[in-house]
Amino acid sequence: MPDIAPYGSWSSVVTTDLVTSSTVGLGGGCVDGDDIYWVESHASQGGRASLWRLAADGTRTELTPDHYVRSTVHEYGGGAWAVSGGVAVFVAFPSQVVYVIEPGSTPRAITTEGSFRYGGLTLDLGRRVLYAVREDHSESDIDCVNTLVRLELDRDNPSGGTVIASGADFYSSPAVAADGRLAWSEWDHPNMPWDATRLVVLDGNTAVTVAGGTDESAIYPAFTPDGRLLFCSDRTGFWNVHTYDGEWVTPLHHDAYDCCNPPWVFGGAPFSIIDDAHVAVSLWVDGLASVGIVADGRFEPRPISGTSVELGGSGPRSVARIGHADAPAELAVVDWETGTTTTIRRGSDVTLPYVSVGEQLTWDGPQGPVHAWWYPPTNPGYLAPEGELPPVIVRSHGGPTSFSSADLTLTDQFWTSRGVGILDVNYGGSTAYGRAYRNRLYDTWGLVDVQDCVDAVRVAVARGLVDPARVAIMGGSAGGYTTLQALVTSDVFTAGLSDYGISDLTTLATDTHKFEARYTDRLVAPWPEGRAVYEERSPINHLDRLSAPMLLQQGSEDRVVPPSQAREMAEAVRAKGLPVAYLEHPGEGHGFRKAETIVASLNAKLSFLGQVYGFEPAGDVPALAVENLSADVPRSGGEGR
């Protein structure tokens, strides 16, 4: 029989050590001849990512055992490796030196350490060259210069490569055709790549803009074997695959669903070119992946199941990253002729005896439907006392132009298995629901996202899912801003958990890296003309409205959101006499990568909520020092306000 115990106090098999030691971060992969390549990362190694190869005979080889494969272009990186014809290239962290690995050889540097960073690597092996986005930090970090360059594989490239394109603020996703034509995306401030880009094709010395514009995101170019250019465009309102035949741009399919994610990081095309006439795509249908082959203008579904499916590569086989609602994510080889998948790597070898599966919540908001995932407390070994409703963490994802899928994560299960629900909100501005849904956040960041999180709670309370007296809100980065803003503009949240969150929008507009330096022009208002709007929507300026306990955590080396913001916020909450705890994790940047940091962060949150909401966490959870904690905080499990 199940034990009777309060929500939050249940004993769980999902420990902090399990979350970190058994989880492998899976990057993209590719098929190269008979071999398969991919990148994986381990929190137990400080988040180090490494390039691996699976040979046809089943031999697995780590190709970069002495290197950390990671780019820092745009700070977020991506596109840090590429493979063609058995030759691999990669960017090493932190040096940002580019290395090449010839078959049977060890890594050989083809650039030198200095002020250059590289990302978006694309090999043209026939011409023995490598194309890359280069970021020059020799004069300034904020005003660094971005260009598209060509590196010679057989030289040391002392000048950092030959510049192919310059003048735009940003470049991304170089793609090369068999005949040597080059395509890429470029854009200028104040746009982000999901707002407006130009898609350019370079043929010889002639560069032609073939797609894009003020209100079109044309991204992820790739060439078919017969030389046609494919790319994703949202000119129809949704990112669908389009083609350029040298004269006209036409859509390969008309579907009211996005076929890609926003290009926060560099990477290859999110579709698989099977042959000249067939392209495999993965559509986001109501927040879930639907995989199919586009042929003759029609999307024909294929039985490849997963809550998320990320495609890429060319040929009759490709590597897909597949997420599942009830099992860890995996990398699998898809044979498009047979429709079968073969797993090559799992994100975790752990089989949980029970999981909480995300349930979709949708309600009508002021601008149309709003979406969230509800993960109920799930542990067959326990029942809560009669009449008690569970505490809940409302999660506001980062970005804010990002998206929360229904993929299983051990972090979610860490909470739900202890009796704490997760309400994951894809507020207006999230991707995967089309351009109009993304554009809901234009000029309204700090308003629409907060209102959608508040409404999510009201929907959950109305359905009897959660205890209205024990509703915490949690987020990191932009999600941390939504968290802080929600705490000073609403009264439905009784605790806040902010990881490297933004408390001062004016500082964000003046003291961040180049990629996001003008991001807020669209989300908030043009800077500096809209200074008054920034000040009004900065949580740090409205602490008189704050009445909830807060836990703030921050990386000491964060270059995206400076640690000073979290320190100032913590001091202000402390001065107001509210319960507060602040943890600054040494050596961490924008996001926590080290196993010890992830463990400390989870334990701190669990201890904090236990103290605030009046439950005793099971197991050996270090007690977090919470200042100003008193009995005047929500402790009830049933009444609510």
Secondary structure as UniProt FT lines:
FT   STRAND          3..4
FT   TURN            7..8
FT   HELIX           16..21
FT   STRAND          24..32
FT   TURN            33..34
FT   STRAND          35..42
FT   HELIX           43..45
FT   TURN            46..47
FT   STRAND          48..54
FT   TURN            56..57
FT   STRAND          60..62
FT   TURN            65..66
FT   TURN            73..76
FT   STRAND          81..84
FT   TURN            85..86
FT   STRAND          87..92
FT   TURN            93..95
FT   STRAND          98..101
FT   TURN            103..104
FT   STRAND          108..109
FT   STRAND          116..124
FT   HELIX           125..127
FT   STRAND          129..136
FT   TURN            142..143
FT   STRAND          145..152
FT   TURN            153..154
FT   TURN            158..159
FT   STRAND          162..165
FT   STRAND          170..176
FT   TURN            178..179
FT   STRAND          182..187
FT   TURN            189..190
FT   TURN            193..195
FT   STRAND          198..203
FT   TURN            204..205
FT   STRAND          206..213
FT   TURN            214..215
FT   STRAND          218..223
FT   TURN            225..226
FT   STRAND          229..233
FT   TURN            235..236
FT   STRAND          240..244
FT   STRAND          249..251
FT   STRAND          272..275
FT   TURN            276..277
FT   STRAND          278..285
FT   TURN            286..287
FT   STRAND          288..295
FT   TURN            296..297
FT   STRAND          298..301
FT   STRAND          308..310
FT   STRAND          317..323
FT   STRAND          330..335
FT   TURN            336..339
FT   STRAND          340..346
FT   STRAND          359..365
FT   TURN            366..367
FT   STRAND          368..375
FT   TURN            380..381
FT   STRAND          382..383
FT   TURN            386..387
FT   STRAND          392..396
FT   HELIX           410..416
FT   TURN            417..419
FT   STRAND          421..426
FT   TURN            428..429
FT   HELIX           435..439
FT   TURN            440..447
FT   HELIX           448..462
FT   TURN            463..464
FT   TURN            468..469
FT   STRAND          471..476
FT   HELIX           478..489
FT   STRAND          495..499
FT   HELIX           505..510
FT   HELIX           514..516
FT   TURN            517..518
FT   HELIX           519..523
FT   TURN            527..530
FT   HELIX           531..536
FT   HELIX           539..541
FT   HELIX           543..545
FT   STRAND          550..555
FT   TURN            556..557
FT   HELIX           563..575
FT   TURN            576..577
FT   STRAND          580..585
FT   TURN            586..587
FT   HELIX           595..613
//
